[in-house]
C-alpha cells in the first residue's frame, strides 16, 4: 500500500499505448486560471478601509464615512481568485480597484532594493502562465481567527501585505514576517 502526500496529484491511467507507455487524462498545468471574483472592501485591525489614490501613487488605510463609502472611489476591490495545483500555499488572488473610470491592479516591484506595492492602470489577466508580481496567497490570519486573513506575496516567501504608519497615513506595504510571528499590521478582513 502506498500513501500519497498532500502535494501529490492523483491521476488515472487512460490507455496503455505502444511500447507500454501510459497516457493520462485530466492533468493540470502550472498556469493559474481565474475561477471567481469577489467584490469587497479591505479593513485593517483598526477597522479602517484600504483606499487607493493613483493620482498620489499611494494606497493607505483610512477612516471612511458612510457617505464616502457609498461613493466608493478607490475602496471597493475586486479580488480575483485563481485555481491552483498547490493548495497548501493558500488561495492565489489578485487585487484590482476602480477609481473614477479607470481600473488599476495591485503589483509589487523592487525599487532601490526594497519591495514596493504599486497600483498600475490595466486589467488583471484571466490566465497567468507562470510566476507573477500580481499574485498573493490568501491565508487565514491565525487558526483561531478564521474571518481575518493575511496575504503573502507569491514571489517572495515570508513577505506579506501590511500597513506602516508614516505621519498621519497607514500606508500599504510589504513586510517580512518570520514563520511563527503574529503581526497585527498584516491582519485584514474582507
Secondary structure, 3 states (H helix, E strand, C coil): CCCCCCCCCCCEEEEECHHHCEEEECCCCCCEEEEEEEEECCECCCCCEEEEEHHHCEEEEECCCHHHHHHCCCCCEEEEEEECCCHHHCEEEEEEEEECCEEEEEEEEEECCEEEEEEEECCCCCEECCCCCCCEEEEEEECCEEEEEEEEECCCCCEEEEEEEECCEEEEEEEECCCCCCCHHHCEEC
